Each structure stands twice: as C-alpha cells, then as structure tokens.
Amino acid sequence: MNKLRAFRWPVAVLLVLAVSVLFLVLSIKQGLGNGSLTNGDWYTRESSGSADADVMVRATVAISGLLASTRENSMYYKLNAVDGEPLRLNCRYRIEGNNYDANWWSITAYGWDYFLIPNQEKRYSFNSENIIRGDDGSWVIHLSVEQADGNWLPVGPSGAAAADQSSDYDFDLSLRLYTPGDAYLKNPESAPLPVVTVESCS
C-alpha cells in the first residue's frame, strides 16, 4: 500500500506539470493572434523586439518571431485571416504589392505549427530582391497548394500532424521589413502594406 502511494505522488506531480505546460503553450499560441495594432488584415506588436516587452510577448516572439531584432532595425507583421476568414488550404490567394520604405523586406508562409511549410520547390518566401516584378515595379504573389505561374508560394500541409492542429487557420504569413522608414516606426497601423485577397475556394 505504501509503495502504491509512493508511486502515485510522482505521477500526480508529472500530470500537473504536463497540464501546466500545455496551458502555457496554448496561452502563448492564442496570444500570437492578438495583435496590439492592426493594419487591414495584418497585425503587429509595437513591443516586439523592445527591451520593454513583457514575459508573454517575449515567449510569443520565441515561438513565432524567431530572431526578432530591435524595432528600429525591423518591423514584423503577421496575417492569418482575410476579411475575418482564416487562411485555408482549399483557397487560392493573391498578394499584391510594390516597393516599400525599407532596405529589405520578405514575405514568408508558415504552417499552423509555426514552422516553414515543406514543399518540393523548396520555396518558403519571396523578398525584395528575388521577386519578379512588372514594368511599373509592382508584383503579385500567388499563394496556393496548386502550382501557379510567376511568383508562386506553395502552402501545402504543415509538417505536424493535422490531428494536433490547435489554430483556426491552416497557415499564416509573416512580413518582415528591415531598416523600415518612419511610416512604419511612427504609424504602423496605417503604413503601406501588401494587399491579400481571396481568388477562389473549392
């Protein structure tokens, strides 16, 4: 009987720790979608990369904003829904943009598990240097599972098992602007950003 009781205590402690860790992870992941500032469908946090960031923001950056630098050096925007509808694998999206007041920018697609999406093309992002532009400098990225012409960003299934999915969206987008201009530093909620629209859904 004493041996049984001695066995139960470690098991109970482990269960409590496991539930606590799970609750913390879910809380952090939920925080990823709660941007303090919105700009259209994009959102950002002014405190990301700041020395004033609280514990939850730092944990959020550790999960979804790897290698986030100071705000003066970079701005980070995320998007996981268009007009309130979560990004889905059964839809095709169009991202339209032009030049932005930054030394360098990139748009990257991540699976719901916050990792790069595996694909045969090994294409995970486009940036200001490798994107194909029109004569006027504008560009279009096609975001879909099925292959598309031009700037195609594949968004197939996440590397993690679908049964473990804990978000409403299938994937999300991260926009990084390095050495951004004053429009992004002073007015991130109204600065020019790419426009994402739904082309079709099956």
N, C-alpha and C positions, 0 to 999 in steps of 0.2 A: 504493500500500500504506500509506504514511504517513497519507494522507488518510483511509483506511478506519479505521485505528487511532484517529486523532484524533476520528472520528465515534463510535466505539464507546464511548469513555470517558464522554462526556456522557450517552449513552443508558443506560449501566450505572448511573451516578450517579442519574439520574432514576428508574430502576426500583427501586433500593434505597430511595430516598426515598418512592416510592409505596407499596412494601410496608411500610415502617416506619410511615407514616401510617395505612394500613389496619389494621395490627396494633394501633396505639394506639387507634383508634376502636372496634374490636371489643372490646378490653380494657375500655374505658370503658363501652361498652354492656353488657357482661357484668356489670360492677360495679353497674349500675343495679338488677339483680335481687338483689344480695347485701346485703340489709338487715342492719344490725348488731343490730336489735331487731325482734321480730315481735309482733304483737297480733292473734291469729286469722290471717286471710289477709292482713292489712295488714302492711306493714313500714315502718320509718323509720330514720333515722340521727341519732343524738344530735349528731354533729359538723356536720350541715348548718346553715349559717348561723353557725357558730362560727369565731372567729379561730384556733382550734387545728386546723381542718380541714387534712388533708394535700392534696398536689397532686392525687391521684386523685379525692378527694371533691369538690374544687373543680371539676375537669373534669366530673365527673358532674353536679353542680348546674348547670353551664353548659349542659349538653345537655338535661337533663330537669327541672330545677327553676328555671326562669327567674325572676329577680328574687327569689331566696330572701333573706329578711331574717334578722335575728338570731333565735336560738332563743327568747329571751324574748318576742319580738313575734309569733312564729308557729311552728306545728308543721306538718310535711309528712308525710303518709303516702301510700304507693303500694300498689296491688293489681293483680296481673296474672294471678292464678290463684285458683280456688275449690276448696278441698279437694284441692289439688295439680294440678288440671286447668287448663291455660292458658285464658284468656278467648278465645272463638271467635265468629266472626260468625254461625255457624249455630245459636247458642244464644240463648235469652231469659233475662235475669237480672232479679232483683228486689233492690233495695236498700232496706232498712228502717231508719228511724232516728227520732230525736226531737230534743229540744233538747240542746245541748252547752255545756259551760262555756267559752265563747269569745265575744268580742264579735261575731264574724262568721265564718262557715265557708262553704266551697264544695266541690262535687264536680265534677270535670271529666274528661271522657273524651278520651284521646289515642290516635292511631293508633300502630302499631308503630314508625313513623318519628319519634315524639315530637312530632308536630305535631297541631293540632286537626283533627278529622275533618270534612271538607266534607259539608254536608247542606243540603237545600232549606229546612229550618226555621230554619237559622242558630242552632240550639240546640247549645251546646257544654258547658253546665254548669248546675247548679242551686246556689242558695245559700240562706242562712238567711232572706233577705228575699223571694225570688221563688217559693219552693217552695209548692205547695198542700198544706195540712195537714188532718188530720182534726180532729174536735171536741176530742180529747184532746191535740192538739199534735203527734201522730206524723205521719209522712209515708212515702210509698212512691215510689220512682223505678223506672220500667220501662226496662230497658236492652236494646235490640234493634235490628235492622235494620228490621223491620216496624213500622209506626206503631202506637202504643198510646194508650189514653185516659189522662188525668191527666198526671202528671209523666213525660213520655217523653223519654229521652235517646238520640238516634239514634247508632248506631255502625256506619255503613257502611264501605266500604273506605277504607283510608288514601289520602292524596293521592299517595304514592310508588308506583312500580310494584311489584306483588306479587312479581315475579321478584327484586327486590332485598331482600326481607324477610330479616332476619338474626336474628329472635327467634322463640321458640316460640309466643308469643301474638299475636293479631290486633290487640288494643288493650289499654290499661290505664286505671286510674283514679287520680286524684290527689285526696286530701283535704287541704284547707288549713284550718287553724284559726288565726285571728288573735287576738292577745292571749289565749292559752289560759290556763286555770286551772292550779292546782298539780298536779292529777291527771295532766295531760299533760306538764308540765315535770319532775315528780319520778318519775312511774311511767308512762311512755309505753307500756310493754308490757302494761299492764292497764287503761288508761283507757278509758271508754266510746267505742265507735266504731260506725258503721253496719254492719249485717249484710248480706252479699251472698250470695244463694242462686241456684241454677240452677232455672229454672221448666221449661224443656224444651229439647231439641235435635233438629234434623232430620237 
